[in-house]
Amino acid sequence: MSKQELAVVGRSEAAGACCPGLLTAPLGEEQAEELAKVFKALGDPVRLRLLSMIASRAGGEVCVCDLTPAFDLSQPTISHHLKLLRQAGLIDCERRGTWVYYWLLPETTDRLAGVLTRPGGTATAGSPATGDAS
């Protein structure tokens, strides 16, 4: 497991105000590296489930005490996965007494969605245009 810090997509000066979609312009080397780090954080099934549990929670936040029992993993392992999601800029947290509460940072998931979304009405090579019923 790598001990590198994960950069938050779009927080570097080179990323500019908005990330272009994959189909609108080729990614630059720096942007590709930043995106790869965030996707790497999402590439683990435990982290993906944790993110889903946090994002789908009514009220927008969840206590770590409610996350840990859902997994057959130790509390330190869950904390490690949460730390990687935080370093990737996908979630944030706040300690309240004994417990830590987590919430989604929608600006990062929105940015990822924007990168992956096709511009309206365009087709990729080998696929029908939007709206075709072939």
N, CA, C and O atoms as a MOPAC input file, in Angstrom:
PM7 MOZYME 1SCF
protein

 N      0.84500 1    -1.17500 1     0.00000 1
 C      0.00000 1     0.00000 1     0.00000 1
 C      0.88500 1     1.23200 1     0.00000 1
 O      1.83300 1     1.30900 1     0.78200 1
 N      0.60500 1     2.16400 1    -0.83400 1
 C      1.39000 1     3.37900 1    -0.96000 1
 C      1.10000 1     4.33200 1     0.19000 1
 O     -0.02900 1     4.41200 1     0.67300 1
 N      2.11400 1     5.04500 1     0.61800 1
 C      1.94200 1     6.00500 1     1.69800 1
 C      1.86400 1     7.43200 1     1.16400 1
 O      1.97000 1     8.38700 1     1.93400 1
 N      1.68000 1     7.58600 1    -0.15500 1
 C      1.64000 1     8.92000 1    -0.73900 1
 C      0.35100 1     9.64700 1    -0.37900 1
 O     -0.70300 1     9.03700 1    -0.19800 1
 N      0.46400 1    10.95600 1    -0.28200 1
 C     -0.70800 1    11.78900 1    -0.04700 1
 C     -1.51000 1    11.86900 1    -1.34300 1
 O     -0.93300 1    11.91200 1    -2.42900 1
 N     -2.81000 1    11.88800 1    -1.23400 1
 C     -3.66700 1    11.99400 1    -2.40400 1
 C     -4.03800 1    13.44800 1    -2.62100 1
 O     -4.49100 1    14.12500 1    -1.69900 1
 N     -3.84800 1    13.92200 1    -3.82900 1
 C     -4.16900 1    15.30600 1    -4.16400 1
 C     -5.66000 1    15.42200 1    -4.44400 1
 O     -6.27900 1    14.48900 1    -4.95500 1
 N     -6.22600 1    16.56300 1    -4.10900 1
 C     -7.63200 1    16.82600 1    -4.38800 1
 C     -7.74000 1    17.35900 1    -5.79700 1
 O     -7.04700 1    18.30800 1    -6.16300 1
 N     -8.61400 1    16.74900 1    -6.59600 1
 C     -8.80200 1    17.15300 1    -7.97600 1
 C     -9.17600 1    18.61900 1    -8.03400 1
 O    -10.06900 1    19.07200 1    -7.31700 1
 N     -8.48500 1    19.36200 1    -8.89700 1
 C     -8.84000 1    20.74800 1    -9.12300 1
 C     -8.33100 1    21.72300 1    -8.08900 1
 O     -8.59600 1    22.91900 1    -8.21200 1
 N     -7.61400 1    21.27500 1    -7.07700 1
 C     -7.11700 1    22.20600 1    -6.07400 1
 C     -5.74400 1    22.76300 1    -6.41100 1
 O     -5.24000 1    23.63400 1    -5.70200 1
 N     -5.13300 1    22.27600 1    -7.48000 1
 C     -3.85500 1    22.84300 1    -7.87900 1
 C     -4.11000 1    24.02700 1    -8.79100 1
 O     -5.17900 1    24.14800 1    -9.38900 1
 N     -3.12700 1    24.88900 1    -8.89000 1
 C     -3.28200 1    26.07800 1    -9.72200 1
 C     -3.44300 1    25.70500 1   -11.18900 1
 O     -4.15900 1    26.38600 1   -11.92300 1
 N     -2.78700 1    24.63300 1   -11.62600 1
 C     -2.82000 1    24.23400 1   -13.03100 1
 C     -4.16700 1    23.67700 1   -13.45200 1
 O     -4.47000 1    23.64300 1   -14.64500 1
 N     -4.97900 1    23.24200 1   -12.50700 1
 C     -6.25800 1    22.63000 1   -12.85400 1
 C     -7.26800 1    23.65500 1   -13.34300 1
 O     -8.23600 1    23.29700 1   -14.01400 1
 N     -7.05900 1    24.91100 1   -13.02100 1
 C     -7.96100 1    25.94700 1   -13.47500 1
 C     -9.29600 1    25.89900 1   -12.76500 1
 O     -9.46100 1    25.20000 1   -11.76500 1
 N    -10.25900 1    26.65800 1   -13.30000 1
 C    -11.56100 1    26.75500 1   -12.66100 1
 C    -12.38300 1    25.49500 1   -12.82800 1
 O    -13.20100 1    25.17100 1   -11.96700 1
 N    -12.17800 1    24.77400 1   -13.92900 1
 C    -12.99300 1    23.59500 1   -14.18200 1
 C    -12.18900 1    22.59000 1   -14.97800 1
 O    -11.34000 1    22.95200 1   -15.79200 1
 N    -12.46800 1    21.32600 1   -14.73100 1
 C    -11.77000 1    20.26400 1   -15.45100 1
 C    -12.54000 1    19.93500 1   -16.71600 1
 O    -13.74900 1    19.71100 1   -16.65300 1
 N    -11.86100 1    19.89900 1   -17.89000 1
 C    -12.56800 1    19.52100 1   -19.11000 1
 C    -12.93100 1    18.04500 1   -19.07400 1
 O    -12.25200 1    17.24700 1   -18.42800 1
 N    -13.99400 1    17.68800 1   -19.76300 1
 C    -14.38600 1    16.29000 1   -19.83500 1
 C    -13.40900 1    15.49400 1   -20.67700 1
 O    -12.66700 1    16.06500 1   -21.47600 1
 N    -13.40300 1    14.19100 1   -20.50600 1
 C    -12.49700 1    13.32100 1   -21.25600 1
 C    -12.74300 1    13.40400 1   -22.75700 1
 O    -11.81800 1    13.20900 1   -23.54600 1
 N    -13.97300 1    13.69000 1   -23.16000 1
 C    -14.30400 1    13.71100 1   -24.57800 1
 C    -14.21200 1    15.09300 1   -25.19800 1
 O    -14.40600 1    15.23900 1   -26.40500 1
 N    -13.92100 1    16.10700 1   -24.40100 1
 C    -13.83300 1    17.45300 1   -24.96000 1
 C    -12.40000 1    17.85800 1   -25.25300 1
 O    -12.15100 1    18.65700 1   -26.15500 1
 N    -11.45100 1    17.31100 1   -24.49200 1
 C    -10.03500 1    17.62300 1   -24.70600 1
 C     -9.19000 1    16.55700 1   -24.02400 1
 O     -9.57800 1    16.01500 1   -22.98900 1
 N     -8.04300 1    16.26000 1   -24.60400 1
 C     -7.16800 1    15.28800 1   -23.93800 1
 C     -6.70200 1    15.82700 1   -22.58400 1
 O     -6.46400 1    17.02400 1   -22.42700 1
 N     -6.57800 1    14.93300 1   -21.62200 1
 C     -6.09900 1    15.33300 1   -20.30400 1
 C     -4.61800 1    15.65000 1   -20.37200 1
 O     -3.85000 1    14.98500 1   -21.06800 1
 N     -4.23600 1    16.68200 1   -19.63300 1
 C     -2.82500 1    16.97200 1   -19.46700 1
 C     -2.22500 1    15.99800 1   -18.47000 1
 O     -2.95200 1    15.33300 1   -17.73200 1
 N     -0.91200 1    15.91100 1   -18.44600 1
 C     -0.23500 1    14.96300 1   -17.56600 1
 C     -0.56500 1    15.21400 1   -16.09900 1
 O     -0.84900 1    14.27300 1   -15.35800 1
 N     -0.53100 1    16.47000 1   -15.67800 1
 C     -0.80000 1    16.79300 1   -14.26500 1
 C     -2.24100 1    16.47200 1   -13.88300 1
 O     -2.49600 1    15.91500 1   -12.81500 1
 N     -3.18200 1    16.82500 1   -14.75600 1
 C     -4.58600 1    16.53900 1   -14.45400 1
 C     -4.83500 1    15.03900 1   -14.41500 1
 O     -5.58700 1    14.56100 1   -13.56500 1
 N     -4.21700 1    14.29100 1   -15.32100 1
 C     -4.37700 1    12.83600 1   -15.33100 1
 C     -3.83100 1    12.23000 1   -14.04600 1
 O     -4.42900 1    11.30400 1   -13.49800 1
 N     -2.71300 1    12.73400 1   -13.56400 1
 C     -2.14100 1    12.23000 1   -12.31100 1
 C     -3.06200 1    12.52500 1   -11.12800 1
 O     -3.26300 1    11.66500 1   -10.27100 1
 N     -3.62200 1    13.73000 1   -11.07600 1
 C     -4.54300 1    14.08800 1    -9.99100 1
 C     -5.79400 1    13.21600 1   -10.02200 1
 O     -6.22700 1    12.70200 1    -8.99000 1
 N     -6.37300 1    13.05300 1   -11.21400 1
 C     -7.57300 1    12.22500 1   -11.34300 1
 C     -7.28800 1    10.77400 1   -10.98400 1
 O     -8.10600 1    10.12200 1   -10.33500 1
 N     -6.14500 1    10.27200 1   -11.39800 1
 C     -5.79000 1     8.88200 1   -11.10600 1
 C     -5.72500 1     8.64300 1    -9.60100 1
 O     -6.11600 1     7.57400 1    -9.13300 1
 N     -5.24300 1     9.61100 1    -8.84200 1
 C     -5.16000 1     9.45900 1    -7.39000 1
 C     -6.55000 1     9.38200 1    -6.76500 1
 O     -6.77500 1     8.60700 1    -5.83500 1
 N     -7.46900 1    10.17600 1    -7.26900 1
 C     -8.82800 1    10.13400 1    -6.73000 1
 C     -9.51100 1     8.82700 1    -7.12700 1
 O    -10.18000 1     8.19400 1    -6.31000 1
 N     -9.33800 1     8.42900 1    -8.38800 1
 C     -9.93000 1     7.15900 1    -8.81600 1
 C     -9.29200 1     5.98900 1    -8.08100 1
 O     -9.96100 1     4.99100 1    -7.81600 1
 N     -8.01900 1     6.09500 1    -7.75100 1
 C     -7.37000 1     5.04000 1    -6.96800 1
 C     -8.03300 1     4.91900 1    -5.59900 1
 O     -8.23700 1     3.81200 1    -5.10000 1
 N     -8.36900 1     6.05600 1    -4.99300 1
 C     -9.06300 1     6.02000 1    -3.70300 1
 C    -10.41700 1     5.33300 1    -3.84100 1
 O    -10.87600 1     4.67000 1    -2.91000 1
 N    -11.05100 1     5.48600 1    -4.98300 1
 C    -12.35300 1     4.86200 1    -5.22200 1
 C    -12.23400 1     3.43000 1    -5.71800 1
 O    -13.23800 1     2.72400 1    -5.81300 1
 N    -11.01700 1     2.98900 1    -6.03700 1
 C    -10.80300 1     1.68200 1    -6.62300 1
 C    -10.84200 1     0.52500 1    -5.64500 1
 O    -10.67100 1    -0.62400 1    -6.05100 1
 N    -11.05800 1     0.79100 1    -4.39000 1
 C    -11.13800 1    -0.26500 1    -3.38300 1
 C    -12.59700 1    -0.46600 1    -2.99600 1
 O    -13.28800 1     0.51000 1    -2.70400 1
 N    -13.08900 1    -1.71000 1    -2.98400 1
 C    -14.50800 1    -1.94200 1    -2.66300 1
 C    -14.91900 1    -1.42100 1    -1.28500 1
 O    -16.03800 1    -0.93500 1    -1.12200 1
 N    -14.04400 1    -1.51400 1    -0.30600 1
 C    -14.39000 1    -1.01100 1     1.03500 1
 C    -14.55500 1     0.50600 1     0.99600 1
 O    -15.51200 1     1.04000 1     1.55600 1
 N    -13.63400 1     1.19700 1     0.34300 1
 C    -13.73100 1     2.66500 1     0.27600 1
 C    -14.93700 1     3.08900 1    -0.54100 1
 O    -15.59900 1     4.07300 1    -0.21100 1
 N    -15.22400 1     2.35700 1    -1.59800 1
 C    -16.40400 1     2.68700 1    -2.40300 1
 C    -17.67500 1     2.51000 1    -1.58100 1
 O    -18.58300 1     3.33800 1    -1.66000 1
 N    -17.74800 1     1.43700 1    -0.79300 1
 C    -18.91800 1     1.23400 1     0.08100 1
 C    -18.99200 1     2.31300 1     1.15400 1
 O    -20.07300 1     2.82500 1     1.44300 1
 N    -17.85600 1     2.66000 1     1.74400 1
 C    -17.85300 1     3.72200 1     2.75900 1
 C    -18.36000 1     5.02900 1     2.17100 1
 O    -19.19500 1     5.70200 1     2.77500 1
 N    -17.85800 1     5.38900 1     0.99400 1
 C    -18.30200 1     6.62900 1     0.35400 1
 C    -19.80500 1     6.58300 1     0.09200 1
 O    -20.50300 1     7.57200 1     0.31700 1
 N    -20.30000 1     5.45800 1    -0.37400 1
 C    -21.72700 1     5.30800 1    -0.64300 1
 C    -22.54700 1     5.43200 1     0.64000 1
 O    -23.59400 1     6.08000 1     0.65500 1
 N    -22.06800 1     4.81100 1     1.70800 1
 C    -22.78400 1     4.88900 1     2.98600 1
 C    -22.83400 1     6.32100 1     3.50800 1
 O    -23.85000 1     6.75600 1     4.05100 1
 N    -21.74000 1     7.04500 1     3.34400 1
 C    -21.68200 1     8.43300 1     3.81000 1
 C    -22.57300 1     9.31400 1     2.93500 1
 O    -23.34900 1    10.12100 1     3.44400 1
 N    -22.45600 1     9.15500 1     1.62000 1
 C    -23.19900 1    10.00300 1     0.68800 1
 C    -24.70000 1     9.79000 1     0.76500 1
 O    -25.47200 1    10.72800 1     0.56600 1
 N    -25.11900 1     8.57000 1     1.05200 1
 C    -26.55200 1     8.27200 1     1.03500 1
 C    -27.22200 1     8.47400 1     2.39200 1
 O    -28.43000 1     8.27400 1     2.51600 1
 N    -26.48100 1     8.85500 1     3.38000 1
 C    -27.02500 1     9.00100 1     4.73200 1
 C    -27.94300 1    10.21900 1     4.82600 1
 O    -27.56400 1    11.32600 1     4.44300 1
 N    -29.14400 1    10.00200 1     5.33400 1
 C    -30.08400 1    11.10300 1     5.57500 1
 C    -29.44400 1    12.07600 1     6.55600 1
 O    -28.86000 1    11.65300 1     7.55400 1
 N    -29.54400 1    13.34400 1     6.28800 1
 C    -28.94700 1    14.35600 1     7.14200 1
 C    -27.55200 1    14.74700 1     6.68800 1
 O    -27.00200 1    15.74000 1     7.16400 1
 N    -26.96800 1    13.97100 1     5.76400 1
 C    -25.71400 1    14.35500 1     5.15900 1
 C    -24.44800 1    13.98500 1     5.90100 1
 O    -23.35500 1    14.23000 1     5.39200 1
 N    -24.55400 1    13.40200 1     7.09100 1
 C    -23.34900 1    13.00400 1     7.80300 1
 C    -23.60500 1    11.73000 1     8.58500 1
 O    -24.74500 1    11.38900 1     8.90300 1
 N    -22.51900 1    11.03600 1     8.88700 1
 C    -22.63500 1     9.76100 1     9.58300 1
 C    -21.48100 1     9.62600 1    10.56500 1
 O    -20.35800 1    10.05200 1    10.29500 1
 N    -21.78200 1     9.02800 1    11.70500 1
 C    -20.77900 1     8.78300 1    12.73900 1
 C    -19.98600 1     7.53600 1    12.36700 1
 O    -20.53900 1     6.57900 1    11.82500 1
 N    -18.70500 1     7.55100 1    12.65500 1
 C    -17.86400 1     6.38600 1    12.39500 1
 C    -18.39900 1     5.16600 1    13.14800 1
 O    -18.21200 1     4.03300 1    12.70600 1
 N    -19.04800 1     5.39200 1    14.25600 1
 C    -19.61700 1     4.27800 1    15.02600 1
 C    -20.72000 1     3.55900 1    14.26400 1
 O    -21.02200 1     2.40300 1    14.56000 1
 N    -21.33000 1     4.23100 1    13.28000 1
 C    -22.35300 1     3.59700 1    12.44500 1
 C    -21.75200 1     2.94000 1    11.20700 1
 O    -22.40000 1     2.09800 1    10.58600 1
 N    -20.53100 1     3.30400 1    10.83800 1
 C    -19.88400 1     2.73000 1     9.66200 1
 C    -19.16600 1     1.41900 1     9.97200 1
 O    -19.26400 1     0.45700 1     9.21000 1
 N    -18.45500 1     1.38500 1    11.07700 1
 C    -17.59400 1     0.24600 1    11.41300 1
 C    -18.33400 1    -1.08600 1    11.46700 1
 O    -17.81800 1    -2.06900 1    10.93400 1
 N    -19.52300 1    -1.17500 1    12.08400 1
 C    -20.19700 1    -2.48300 1    12.17000 1
 C    -20.60700 1    -3.08300 1    10.82200 1
 O    -20.88400 1    -4.28000 1    10.74500 1
 N    -20.65000 1    -2.28700 1     9.77800 1
 C    -21.07400 1    -2.77900 1     8.46700 1
 C    -19.98700 1    -3.61200 1     7.77600 1
 O    -20.23700 1    -4.19900 1     6.72300 1
 N    -18.79200 1    -3.66700 1     8.35800 1
 C    -17.66000 1    -4.34300 1     7.73500 1
 C    -17.07000 1    -5.37700 1     8.68100 1
 O    -17.13900 1    -5.23400 1     9.90200 1
 N    -16.50100 1    -6.40100 1     8.11300 1
 C    -15.79400 1    -7.40500 1     8.89600 1
 C    -14.31000 1    -7.02700 1     8.94300 1
 O    -13.43300 1    -7.83000 1     8.62300 1
 N    -14.06100 1    -5.78200 1     9.35000 1
 C    -12.71100 1    -5.22400 1     9.42500 1
 C    -12.53600 1    -4.54100 1    10.77000 1
 O    -13.51200 1    -4.15500 1    11.41200 1
 N    -11.29400 1    -4.39300 1    11.19000 1
 C    -11.02900 1    -3.71900 1    12.46200 1
 C    -11.27300 1    -2.21900 1    12.33300 1
 O    -11.26800 1    -1.66600 1    11.23300 1
 N    -11.48400 1    -1.58100 1    13.46200 1
 C    -11.69800 1    -0.13300 1    13.47400 1
 C    -10.49500 1     0.61400 1    12.89900 1
 O    -10.70300 1     1.56700 1    12.14800 1
 N     -9.24600 1     0.23900 1    13.20600 1
 C     -8.11700 1     0.94400 1    12.59200 1
 C     -8.09300 1     0.81100 1    11.06200 1
 O     -7.68500 1     1.74600 1    10.37300 1
 N     -8.52000 1    -0.32500 1    10.53000 1
 C     -8.55900 1    -0.50600 1     9.08000 1
 C     -9.61000 1     0.40300 1     8.45900 1
 O     -9.36300 1     1.01800 1     7.42200 1
 N    -10.77300 1     0.49200 1     9.08000 1
 C    -11.82400 1     1.40300 1     8.60000 1
 C    -11.31400 1     2.84300 1     8.65300 1
 O    -11.52100 1     3.61000 1     7.71300 1
 N    -10.65500 1     3.20900 1     9.73900 1
 C    -10.10300 1     4.56200 1     9.86600 1
 C     -9.09200 1     4.84900 1     8.76200 1
 O     -9.04800 1     5.96000 1     8.23400 1
 N     -8.28800 1     3.86400 1     8.41600 1
 C     -7.31600 1     4.03600 1     7.33500 1
 C     -8.02900 1     4.31400 1     6.01100 1
 O     -7.63800 1     5.22100 1     5.27700 1
 N     -9.06700 1     3.54300 1     5.70500 1
 C     -9.82200 1     3.75200 1     4.46700 1
 C    -10.47900 1     5.13800 1     4.45800 1
 O    -10.48900 1     5.81600 1     3.43000 1
 N    -11.02000 1     5.54800 1     5.59100 1
 C    -11.62800 1     6.88200 1     5.68000 1
 C    -10.58400 1     7.97500 1     5.48200 1
 O    -10.86000 1     9.00000 1     4.85900 1
 N     -9.38900 1     7.75400 1     6.01300 1
 C     -8.29400 1     8.72200 1     5.84300 1
 C     -7.95500 1     8.88400 1     4.36000 1
 O     -7.74200 1    10.00300 1     3.89500 1
 N     -7.90200 1     7.78100 1     3.61700 1
 C     -7.59300 1     7.85900 1     2.19100 1
 C     -8.69300 1     8.58800 1     1.41700 1
 O     -8.39900 1     9.33600 1     0.48400 1
 N     -9.93900 1     8.37900 1     1.79100 1
 C    -11.03700 1     9.11700 1     1.15800 1
 C    -10.94200 1    10.60900 1     1.47600 1
 O    -11.22200 1    11.44900 1     0.62100 1
 N    -10.54600 1    10.93300 1     2.70500 1
 C    -10.35300 1    12.34200 1     3.08300 1
 C     -9.20500 1    12.95800 1     2.30200 1
 O     -9.33400 1    14.07400 1     1.80000 1
 N     -8.09000 1    12.25700 1     2.18900 1
 C     -6.93900 1    12.77700 1     1.45700 1
 C     -7.26100 1    12.98500 1    -0.01900 1
 O     -6.68500 1    13.86600 1    -0.65800 1
 N     -8.15900 1    12.19900 1    -0.55500 1
 C     -8.57000 1    12.34300 1    -1.94600 1
 C     -9.56300 1    13.48200 1    -2.12700 1
 O     -9.91700 1    13.81700 1    -3.25700 1
 N    -10.01600 1    14.08000 1    -1.03300 1
 C    -10.95800 1    15.19800 1    -1.11000 1
 C    -12.38800 1    14.77300 1    -1.34800 1
 O    -13.21300 1    15.58600 1    -1.76400 1
 N    -12.69900 1    13.51200 1    -1.09300 1
 C    -14.05700 1    13.01800 1    -1.31900 1
 C    -14.96200 1    13.21200 1    -0.11200 1
 O    -16.17300 1    13.37200 1    -0.26200 1
 N    -14.38400 1    13.19700 1     1.07800 1
 C    -15.15200 1    13.37700 1     2.31300 1
 C    -14.38000 1    14.30800 1     3.24400 1
 O    -13.19800 1    14.58000 1     3.03700 1
 N    -15.07000 1    14.78200 1     4.26000 1
 C    -14.43100 1    15.53500 1     5.33000 1
 C    -15.01800 1    15.04400 1     6.64000 1
 O    -15.98600 1    14.28300 1     6.64700 1
 N    -14.43100 1    15.48100 1     7.75200 1
 C    -14.89100 1    14.98100 1     9.03700 1
 C    -14.68900 1    16.01700 1    10.13300 1
 O    -14.01100 1    17.03000 1     9.96000 1
 N    -15.31400 1    15.71200 1    11.27800 1
 C    -15.19200 1    16.55900 1    12.46300 1
 C    -15.33200 1    15.66500 1    13.69000 1
 O    -16.23800 1    14.83600 1    13.76900 1
 N    -14.42200 1    15.84600 1    14.64200 1
 C    -14.50300 1    15.10600 1    15.90100 1
 C    -15.48300 1    15.82900 1    16.82700 1
 O    -15.41500 1    17.04400 1    17.01300 1
 N    -16.38800 1    15.04700 1    17.39500 1
 C    -17.34500 1    15.56600 1    18.37500 1
 C    -17.29000 1    14.65300 1    19.58700 1
 O    -17.90000 1    13.58400 1    19.60500 1
 N    -16.56400 1    15.08100 1    20.58100 1
 C    -16.36900 1    14.23600 1    21.75800 1
 C    -15.54800 1    13.02300 1    21.38600 1
 O    -14.43600 1    13.15100 1    20.87600 1
 N    -16.08900 1    11.85300 1    21.63800 1
 C    -15.39800 1    10.59600 1    21.36400 1
 C    -15.47900 1    10.19400 1    19.89700 1
 O    -14.59500 1     9.49200 1    19.40500 1
 N    -16.50400 1    10.61800 1    19.20000 1
 C    -16.78500 1    10.13600 1    17.85400 1
 C    -16.39100 1    11.12200 1    16.77200 1
 O    -16.29900 1    12.32700 1    17.00400 1
 N    -16.16000 1    10.57800 1    15.57600 1
 C    -15.85500 1    11.38700 1    14.40000 1
 C    -17.01300 1    11.23400 1    13.42300 1
 O    -17.47100 1    10.12300 1    13.15300 1
 N    -17.47700 1    12.35200 1    12.90100 1
 C    -18.58300 1    12.37900 1    11.94300 1
 C    -18.04600 1    12.73200 1    10.56300 1
 O    -17.20300 1    13.61800 1    10.42300 1
 N    -18.54000 1    12.03200 1     9.54500 1
 C    -18.07300 1    12.19300 1     8.16600 1
 C    -19.20600 1    12.66900 1     7.27500 1
 O    -20.37300 1    12.35700 1     7.51000 1
 N    -18.84400 1    13.43600 1     6.24000 1
 C    -19.81300 1    13.87400 1     5.23600 1
 C    -19.12400 1    13.94800 1     3.88100 1
 O    -17.90300 1    14.07400 1     3.79000 1
 N    -19.93400 1    13.86800 1     2.83100 1
 C    -19.47000 1    13.91800 1     1.44900 1
 C    -19.08000 1    15.34700 1     1.08400 1
 O    -19.71200 1    16.30000 1     1.53900 1
 N    -18.04600 1    15.49700 1     0.26600 1
 C    -17.69600 1    16.78300 1    -0.33900 1
 C    -18.17200 1    16.73400 1    -1.79400 1
 O    -17.44700 1    16.26200 1    -2.67000 1
 N    -19.38500 1    17.21900 1    -2.04600 1
 C    -19.98400 1    17.04300 1    -3.37500 1
 C    -19.22500 1    17.74900 1    -4.48500 1
 O    -19.35300 1    17.35700 1    -5.64500 1
 N    -18.44000 1    18.77200 1    -4.17700 1
 C    -17.70300 1    19.44700 1    -5.25100 1
 C    -16.71100 1    18.49900 1    -5.92800 1
 O    -16.46100 1    18.62600 1    -7.12700 1
 N    -16.15200 1    17.56700 1    -5.18700 1
 C    -15.21600 1    16.60800 1    -5.78700 1
 C    -15.95900 1    15.57900 1    -6.62800 1
 O    -15.53800 1    15.28100 1    -7.74600 1
 N    -17.04600 1    15.03500 1    -6.11600 1
 C    -17.79500 1    14.05500 1    -6.90600 1
 C    -18.43800 1    14.72300 1    -8.12400 1
 O    -18.54400 1    14.10200 1    -9.18200 1
 N    -18.86600 1    15.97400 1    -7.98600 1
 C    -19.40700 1    16.70300 1    -9.13400 1
 C    -18.32600 1    16.90200 1   -10.19400 1
 O    -18.59600 1    16.76700 1   -11.38800 1
 N    -17.10200 1    17.22200 1    -9.76400 1
 C    -15.99500 1    17.41400 1   -10.69200 1
 C    -15.68000 1    16.10000 1   -11.41700 1
 O    -15.43100 1    16.09600 1   -12.62300 1
 N    -15.69100 1    14.98700 1   -10.67600 1
 C    -15.45400 1    13.68600 1   -11.31500 1
 C    -16.55400 1    13.37200 1   -12.32100 1
 O    -16.28000 1    12.89500 1   -13.42200 1
 N    -17.79200 1    13.64100 1   -11.93900 1
 C    -18.91200 1    13.40100 1   -12.85200 1
 C    -18.76100 1    14.24700 1   -14.11100 1
 O    -19.04100 1    13.77400 1   -15.21300 1
 N    -18.32400 1    15.48700 1   -13.95600 1
 C    -18.13400 1    16.36700 1   -15.10700 1
 C    -17.06000 1    15.86000 1   -16.05400 1
 O    -17.18600 1    15.98800 1   -17.27200 1
 N    -16.01600 1    15.29200 1   -15.50100 1
 C    -14.93600 1    14.74700 1   -16.32700 1
 C    -15.42300 1    13.54200 1   -17.11600 1
 O    -15.00800 1    13.33500 1   -18.25600 1
 N    -16.30400 1    12.74600 1   -16.51600 1
 C    -16.76700 1    11.51000 1   -17.14700 1
 C    -17.99600 1    11.69400 1   -18.02300 1
 O    -18.35300 1    10.78400 1   -18.77100 1
 N    -18.64700 1    12.83400 1   -17.95200 1
 C    -19.88400 1    13.06100 1   -18.69100 1
 C    -19.59500 1    13.48700 1   -20.12200 1
 O    -18.76700 1    14.36100 1   -20.38000 1
 N    -20.29500 1    12.84700 1   -21.03800 1
 C    -20.19700 1    13.21600 1   -22.44300 1
 C    -20.92900 1    14.51200 1   -22.67500 1
 O    -21.99300 1    14.73900 1   -22.09800 1
 N    -20.37000 1    15.37500 1   -23.51900 1
 C    -21.13100 1    16.57000 1   -23.88900 1
 C    -22.43900 1    16.14200 1   -24.55200 1
 O    -22.44900 1    15.16700 1   -25.30300 1
 N    -23.52600 1    16.83600 1   -24.29900 1
 C    -24.84300 1    16.46700 1   -24.80400 1
 C    -24.87300 1    16.26300 1   -26.30400 1
 O    -24.40200 1    17.10400 1   -27.06900 1
 N    -25.43900 1    15.12200 1   -26.72100 1
 C    -25.66300 1    14.86100 1   -28.13200 1
 C    -24.46600 1    14.34800 1   -28.90100 1
 O    -24.57100 1    14.12200 1   -30.10700 1
 N    -23.32900 1    14.15400 1   -28.24500 1
 C    -22.17700 1    13.65400 1   -28.99300 1
 C    -22.02700 1    12.16700 1   -28.77900 1
 O    -22.36600 1    11.63600 1   -27.72200 1
 N    -21.52200 1    11.51200 1   -29.78200 1
 C    -21.29200 1    10.07200 1   -29.69500 1
 C    -19.80000 1     9.80700 1   -29.65900 1
 O    -19.01000 1    10.56600 1   -30.22200 1
 N    -19.42200 1     8.73600 1   -29.00100 1
 C    -18.02700 1     8.31400 1   -29.02700 1
 C    -17.84300 1     7.37600 1   -30.19800 1
 O    -18.81900 1     6.84800 1   -30.73100 1
 N    -16.62200 1     7.16500 1   -30.60000 1
 C    -16.33200 1     6.24700 1   -31.70500 1
 C    -16.89800 1     4.87100 1   -31.39500 1
 O    -16.63400 1     4.31800 1   -30.32800 1
 N    -17.66300 1     4.32200 1   -32.30400 1
 C    -18.21600 1     2.98900 1   -32.13600 1
 C    -19.50900 1     2.92200 1   -31.35900 1
 O    -20.02500 1     1.83000 1   -31.12400 1
 N    -20.05500 1     4.07100 1   -30.94800 1
 C    -21.32700 1     4.04700 1   -30.22300 1
 C    -22.30900 1     4.97800 1   -30.92100 1
 O    -21.91200 1     5.97800 1   -31.52000 1
 N    -23.58400 1     4.64600 1   -30.84200 1
 C    -24.58700 1     5.50700 1   -31.48100 1
 C    -24.71300 1     6.84000 1   -30.74400 1
 O    -24.43300 1     6.92500 1   -29.54800 1
 N    -25.13100 1     7.87000 1   -31.46100 1
 C    -25.37300 1     9.17000 1   -30.86200 1
 C    -26.49800 1     9.07500 1   -29.85800 1
 O    -27.33300 1     8.17500 1   -29.94300 1
 N    -26.53000 1     9.99600 1   -28.90300 1
 C    -27.57700 1    10.04000 1   -27.90400 1
 C    -28.93400 1    10.14000 1   -28.58700 1
 O    -29.12600 1    10.96200 1   -29.48300 1
 N    -29.85800 1     9.31400 1   -28.16700 1
 C    -31.20400 1     9.37000 1   -28.72100 1
 C    -31.46000 1     8.34500 1   -29.80400 1
 O    -32.61200 1     8.10200 1   -30.16400 1
 N    -30.39000 1     7.72800 1   -30.34100 1
 C    -30.58400 1     6.68200 1   -31.33800 1
 C    -31.16800 1     5.44700 1   -30.69100 1
 O    -30.75600 1     5.07700 1   -29.59200 1
 N    -32.10200 1     4.80700 1   -31.33400 1
 C    -32.72200 1     3.60700 1   -30.79300 1
 C    -32.26900 1     2.38300 1   -31.56000 1
 O    -33.07500 1     1.47800 1   -31.77400 1
 N    -30.99600 1     2.31000 1   -31.99100 1
 C    -30.54700 1     1.18300 1   -32.77300 1
 C    -30.31300 1    -0.04400 1   -31.96200 1
 O    -29.92700 1    -1.07900 1   -32.50600 1

